[in-house]
Amino acid sequence: MNNSSWTIEQTKKLFALCDKAKKQGTSLSSAFSEMARLTDRSVNSVRNYYYGQAKTFELVPEIAAKLGIKSTKIKRDAFVPFEAGEIRELIEKVLVGKANGKSIRATIFEMANGDAKVALRLQNKYRSVLRSHRDEVEAVMNELSERGVSYVNPYSRADKNDNFVRLTEYIASLDSSKVGSFLSLIEKLK
């Protein structure tokens, strides 16, 4: 089957499955999965087709009406930009959380009060800030240093206070003649 071409009947079926899922209060993912199975397409392909067609039907509802497809509205959450203070708080909490042995995800999940959507939004923002706004991250690190607060520098390869990292660096610094005797000493400590 040519996965790039959809028939009118397949499009109707897809929208009927999605309408049924909405009425039952289930996620659209179940409808996408079912349609993927029926048409031998990937779930992502079905999802992308659905949202592309839904947008077309929103813009030109006459097309949906002529096909006998119930008019659909794509639910979009309003875009809420981050404020500068929120970004600084996010950076600070993650860097300090890492210093306290927490993972980035665990720290962010706590900040989101267990809300997965909020956590994803925060995680995406954190990654974006690390990648594109290093100066802002460094300003937060400088503030933390001035206040005497421990944090983990996200740009350093490894935390120098981590004993495993220190041990690995020490072993790497030994010449080959000393590595064997060092490992023998470690073996005796077992």
C-alpha positions as CSV (number, residue, x, y, z in Angstrom):
1,M,0.0,0.0,0.0
2,N,1.2,3.5,-0.7
3,N,1.4,5.0,2.7
4,S,1.5,8.6,1.4
5,S,-2.0,8.5,-0.2
6,W,-5.1,8.5,1.9
7,T,-8.5,7.6,0.4
8,I,-11.6,9.6,1.3
9,E,-13.0,6.5,3.1
10,Q,-9.8,6.2,5.2
11,T,-10.0,9.9,6.1
12,K,-13.6,9.5,7.1
13,K,-12.7,6.4,9.2
14,L,-9.9,8.2,10.9
15,F,-12.1,11.2,11.9
16,A,-14.9,8.8,13.0
17,L,-12.4,7.0,15.3
18,C,-11.1,10.3,16.7
19,D,-14.6,11.6,17.3
20,K,-15.5,8.3,19.1
21,A,-12.4,8.6,21.2
22,K,-13.3,12.2,22.2
23,K,-16.9,11.2,23.1
24,Q,-15.6,8.3,25.2
25,G,-13.1,10.6,26.9
26,T,-10.1,8.6,25.8
27,S,-7.0,9.9,24.1
28,L,-6.7,10.3,20.4
29,S,-3.7,8.0,20.6
30,S,-6.0,5.0,20.7
31,A,-7.7,6.2,17.5
32,F,-4.3,6.8,15.8
33,S,-3.1,3.3,16.8
34,E,-6.2,1.7,15.5
35,M,-6.0,3.5,12.2
36,A,-2.3,2.7,11.9
37,R,-3.2,-1.0,12.3
38,L,-6.0,-0.8,9.8
39,T,-3.9,1.0,7.1
40,D,-0.5,-0.4,7.8
41,R,0.9,3.0,8.6
42,S,3.0,4.2,11.5
43,V,1.1,5.9,14.4
44,N,3.2,9.1,13.8
45,S,2.2,9.2,10.2
46,V,-1.5,8.8,11.1
47,R,-1.2,11.5,13.8
48,N,0.5,13.9,11.4
49,Y,-2.1,13.3,8.8
50,Y,-5.0,13.8,11.2
51,Y,-3.7,17.2,12.5
52,G,-2.9,18.3,9.0
53,Q,-6.4,17.5,7.8
54,A,-8.0,18.8,10.9
55,K,-6.3,22.2,10.3
56,T,-7.5,22.2,6.7
57,F,-11.0,21.4,7.9
58,E,-10.9,24.2,10.4
59,L,-9.8,26.7,7.8
60,V,-12.2,25.4,5.1
61,P,-15.1,23.7,6.9
62,E,-16.9,23.2,3.5
63,I,-14.5,20.5,2.6
64,A,-15.3,18.5,5.8
65,A,-19.0,19.0,5.2
66,K,-18.8,17.8,1.6
67,L,-16.9,14.7,2.8
68,G,-19.4,14.1,5.6
69,I,-16.8,14.6,8.3
70,K,-18.1,16.2,11.4
71,S,-16.5,19.6,11.9
72,T,-13.6,19.4,14.3
73,K,-11.7,21.9,16.4
74,I,-8.2,21.2,17.5
75,K,-7.8,21.9,21.1
76,R,-4.7,24.1,21.6
77,D,-3.4,25.2,24.9
78,A,-2.7,29.0,25.0
79,F,1.0,29.8,24.7
80,V,2.2,31.1,28.1
81,P,5.7,32.6,27.9
82,F,8.1,32.3,30.7
83,E,8.9,35.4,32.8
84,A,12.5,36.2,33.5
85,G,12.1,35.3,37.2
86,E,10.6,31.9,36.4
87,I,13.6,31.1,34.2
88,R,16.1,32.1,36.8
89,E,14.2,30.0,39.4
90,L,14.1,27.0,37.1
91,I,17.8,27.2,36.5
92,E,18.7,27.7,40.1
93,K,16.5,24.9,41.4
94,V,17.8,22.4,38.9
95,L,21.5,23.3,39.5
96,V,21.0,23.1,43.3
97,G,18.9,20.0,43.0
98,K,21.7,18.3,41.1
99,A,24.2,19.3,43.8
100,N,21.9,17.6,46.3
101,G,21.9,14.4,44.3
102,K,18.6,14.8,42.5
103,S,18.2,14.2,38.8
104,I,17.1,17.0,36.5
105,R,13.8,15.2,35.9
106,A,13.1,14.6,39.6
107,T,13.8,18.3,40.4
108,I,11.6,19.5,37.5
109,F,8.8,17.0,38.4
110,E,8.8,18.4,42.0
111,M,8.6,21.9,40.6
112,A,5.6,20.9,38.4
113,N,3.8,19.4,41.5
114,G,3.6,16.1,39.6
115,D,1.9,17.5,36.5
116,A,3.5,15.8,33.5
117,K,2.5,18.5,31.1
118,V,4.0,21.3,33.3
119,A,7.1,19.1,33.8
120,L,7.6,18.7,30.1
121,R,7.2,22.5,29.6
122,L,9.8,23.2,32.3
123,Q,12.2,20.5,31.0
124,N,12.0,21.9,27.4
125,K,12.6,25.4,28.7
126,Y,15.6,24.3,30.8
127,R,17.2,22.5,27.8
128,S,16.6,25.6,25.6
129,V,18.1,27.9,28.2
130,L,21.2,25.7,28.5
131,R,21.6,25.6,24.8
132,S,20.8,29.1,23.8
133,H,21.4,31.3,26.9
134,R,24.6,30.3,28.5
135,D,25.2,33.8,29.8
136,E,22.0,33.6,31.8
137,V,22.9,30.2,33.3
138,E,26.4,31.6,34.2
139,A,24.8,34.6,35.9
140,V,22.7,32.3,38.0
141,M,25.8,30.2,38.9
142,N,27.7,33.4,39.9
143,E,24.8,34.4,42.2
144,L,24.8,31.0,43.8
145,S,28.6,31.2,44.3
146,E,28.2,34.6,45.9
147,R,25.6,33.2,48.3
148,G,27.7,30.2,49.1
149,V,25.1,27.8,47.7
150,S,26.4,24.5,46.2
151,Y,25.4,23.7,42.6
152,V,26.4,21.6,39.6
153,N,27.8,23.4,36.6
154,P,25.8,21.9,33.7
155,Y,28.6,22.8,31.2
156,S,31.4,20.9,33.0
157,R,32.0,17.4,31.8
158,A,31.9,15.9,35.3
159,D,31.5,16.9,38.9
160,K,34.9,17.1,40.4
161,N,33.5,16.3,43.8
162,D,32.2,13.0,42.6
163,N,34.6,10.4,44.0
164,F,34.0,8.0,41.1
165,V,35.0,10.7,38.7
166,R,38.1,11.6,40.8
167,L,39.1,7.9,40.9
168,T,38.6,7.5,37.2
169,E,40.7,10.6,36.5
170,Y,43.4,9.3,38.9
171,I,43.6,5.9,37.2
172,A,43.7,7.6,33.8
173,S,46.7,9.7,34.9
174,L,48.7,6.6,35.9
175,D,51.3,5.2,33.5
176,S,50.7,1.6,32.4
177,S,53.3,0.2,34.8
178,K,51.4,1.7,37.8
179,V,47.9,0.7,36.7
180,G,48.5,-3.0,37.4
181,S,49.8,-2.4,40.9
182,F,47.0,0.0,41.6
183,L,44.4,-2.6,40.5
184,S,46.1,-5.3,42.6
185,L,45.8,-3.0,45.6
186,I,42.1,-2.5,45.0
187,E,41.6,-6.2,44.5
188,K,43.1,-6.8,48.0
189,L,40.6,-4.4,49.5
190,K,37.6,-6.6,48.6
